[in-house]
Amino acid sequence: MTPADLMRAIVPVFPPSESTRVREGFLRGERVPGELLCAPSKFFMLFDTNNDGLISFPEYILFVTLLSIPESSFSVAFKMFDLNNNGEIDRDEFKKVMNLMRSENKQAARHRDGRRVGFKAPDQSVENGGVIEYFFGKDGQTCLRHERFVQFLRDLHEEILQLEFAHYDCKLRGTISAKDFALSLVASADLSQVNKLLDRVDEIGNEPKLRPIRITYKEFKDFAELRKQLQFLSLAIFTYGKVNGVLTKRDFQRAASKVCGISITDNVVDVIFHVFDTNRDGSISPDEFVRVLQRRERDTARPREPGFKGLITCWKNCATATKCSFLAT
């Protein structure tokens, strides 16, 4: 695939509302080739092994595996393989870490050594991509320090987020419309839900309070950071909703701040509640909201169960988490 293909496979988007592009395809909101409206990223070309301008399937699997690694998980694995405790590992040790990480990623685990089942291709290990040369040098003798790899992961996630924002900021204004932010919220929704959600997105143009809202990149990034802490956020909002019967905008902002340490602006919350307040009673539908966000992370993280069953599972996993002190305040 080309770099643009790779970005399109990773970044879920709809055509930006402020673009004059006519949507193609027969399904409402169907994604089409060439839809990601931003220039190919040089950062992505680190995954091009032979500099032919294309990303191979093994390189794609490596990319997906790296993208799925939580910083905390890599830190644990890194320390386990850092036998002399000097804060760095060599190439062979890194391959062991990647094998461990790949086994935790459903898509990567299905393809042993990064090769599709039944597909005959040159023997090319998933750990032999261009990015590995970037880490360990052409001779493979350079050691990788923990800090450098963690920064690489952060840069990778940041790059993808910037690409998504740039796609919606098609007029280069430095902000995106409330409607485009709403589109980014529902871009990963299940097909059984997407038409209903897109109807709510379309209604934004008729809402005097929402229509003039512009979302900055910082607001966009803060919400992305909140999405990474969905397990804690869902625990808080499900519990609060069950106990009090409703979950208001102020409750949602309090959960994000107290539980996840992230401040969500009024503009962002207004858009979220417009999309996920199903009966317009001023209270969000936690089940639907969490389900859509879970699908967003599904391809690069292990999915969790939505709804009350997921709440019970989450309780078991988070019983000792200090962040749950929010529930007692």
Sequence and secondary structure as in RCSB ss.txt:
>XXXX:A:sequence
MTPADLMRAIVPVFPPSESTRVREGFLRGERVPGELLCAPSKFFMLFDTNNDGLISFPEYILFVTLLSIPESSFS
VAFKMFDLNNNGEIDRDEFKKVMNLMRSENKQAARHRDGRRVGFKAPDQSVENGGVIEYFFGKDGQTCLRHERFV
QFLRDLHEEILQLEFAHYDCKLRGTISAKDFALSLVASADLSQVNKLLDRVDEIGNEPKLRPIRITYKEFKDFAE
LRKQLQFLSLAIFTYGKVNGVLTKRDFQRAASKVCGISITDNVVDVIFHVFDTNRDGSISPDEFVRVLQRRERDT
ARPREPGFKGLITCWKNCATATKCSFLAT
>XXXX:A:secstr
  HHHHHHHHS     TTS     SSSTT   TT   S   TGGGGG SSSSS   HHHHHHHHHHHT  HHHHH
HHHHHH TT SSEE HHHHHHHHHHHHHTSHHHHTSGGG  TT       GGGSHHHHHHH TTS S EEHHHHH
HHHHHHHHHHHHHHHHHH TT  SEEEHHHHHHHHHTT  HHHHHHHHHHHHGGGG TTTTT EEEHHHHHHHHH
HHHTHHHHHHHHHHHHHHHS   HHHHHHHHHHHH     HHHHHHHHHHH TTSSS   HHHHHHHHHHHHHTT
S     HHHHHHHHHHHHTT GGGGGGG 
